[in-house]
Amino acid sequence: MIATNDEQATTDGFEISVDEGAYLVEHLDLSGRLPEVLALYIPMTGPDLAEPWKQLQRDRLTERGLLTANGTLPEVASLVRTIAHAEETLAIRIIPLHEPNTMLRVAIATRFGQYVVASRTCHMLLVQRVPAADWLAATTAVLAVNLGALEPAPLSDLIHLTAAEAARIADTAPGHATDRLIEHGLTPHDAAILNASSKPDVVTEITALRRVDDVTRRTKTAVSLLDTENHGRVLAWPRVGIDRQTHLTYAPMSNQRLDGALRALWASLDDR
């Protein structure tokens, strides 16, 4: 962490309020460059309100030691610029469905082989370097901190559904989804787990962005982690079949499967 006040500063990261983060982005002339998932923007539009608000953020960042007489602390500016000018970014939304209006927003960005993660709640923004050599290492490290460990769901086999089939099952009347899944050939055991995972306690959605020649491409599909207290973690990822339909695969979570799912997510940008 980058320490504040009279503590010695290091180069690992910093934690500030969301308002301070929004001001810092504008101060570094990076407005509109950060991933949309972080939703960092100046909340005041009128100059009569915006200027006092900006002065307040400047004062707070100066007190923290992130702004100095010479400008933004170089380590801080470097981290934010890595995110703003990233070559590739994973946008992650972690949503505990039983907690209304709650979402953890995360962006893992890479540039010149360096990985940086920004995580924000409703009020706080944390930006850190991620000591990783590839996307799998960076993603598993970030998920371990922000999502925590959970046993893989005990599915007996991989489950394959088309997006249309999954949508029809989702529209099934309450209490009948398990029967519909059994009709699709699932065992009662796997059908019960997948039915529970369709209404998870926590859902994590991962999408990808790639910037080439200042043009940003975004994936149209997402990798999902579906967590239930009783059944563990299911990993779900899409692929486009030879029939051009979107197919979904559901499987017990593992790093190997997550690696394959992320590779498929990036590959979907190569195909466009």
Secondary structure, DSSP 8 states (H G I E B T S, - for coil): ----TTS---SSEEEEEHHHHHHHHHHTT-TTTS-GGG----S--SHHHHHHHHHHHHHHHHHHTSEETTEE-HHHHHHHHHHHT-SEEEEEEEEETTSTT--EEEEEEEETTEEEEEEE-SSEEEEEEE--SSHHHHHHHHHHHHT----B---SS-EEEEHHHHHHHHTS-TT-HHHHHHHTT--HHHHHHHHHHTS-SEEEEEEEEEEETTEEEE-SS-EEEEEETTTEEEEEEEEE-TTS-EEEEEEE--HHHHHHHHHHHHHHHHT-
